[in-house]
Amino acid sequence: MTVPAVEILWPSSLPSDPAEEGQDLLREAGVDTRCMLLPTRRGAAEVVLVLVMTAVLDPFLRTVFQKVAEDAHKGLKAFTDRLFAPAAGQGTPAPQGVVFEVPEGGRVTFTPGLPVGAYEQAVGLDVRDQRWAWDSGTAMWVPS
């Protein structure tokens, strides 16, 4: 796998501290990471977009997030929790989702409060050109 690289596209309407902390977390794990503010779009959901500059999400998630925590799924959860942090105690809005996207168009959307099982499954998910969302009824990632 090539050296992982990530762009975090953060809504400018939200406090940027979580984005900077997420960027620092990935950089400490050896990931070339840039964080950019997105202009506020009227009526658009506040979603953080994490662009992964590798073809396949699975090796990226395993490689990067195992450096962040003992298990890759725990590192992934820690990273997304950090991005959702504005809701915790600051009285400011938090993103409604964190979307990981690969160049082929595959996307996985994480929302606040997902169970640990969602993160465990996400690490092994073959996203390719599909868009994936968590289905709490079946406790599985499903194409959306």
Secondary structure, DSSP 8 states (H G I E B T S, - for coil): ----EEEEEEETTS-SHHHHHHHHHHHHTT-EEEEEEE---TT---EEEEEE-SS-HHHHHHHHHHHHSSSHHHHHHHHHHHHTGGGTTS-S---SEEEEE-TTS-EEEE-TT--HHHHHHHHT---TT-EEEEETTTTEEEE-
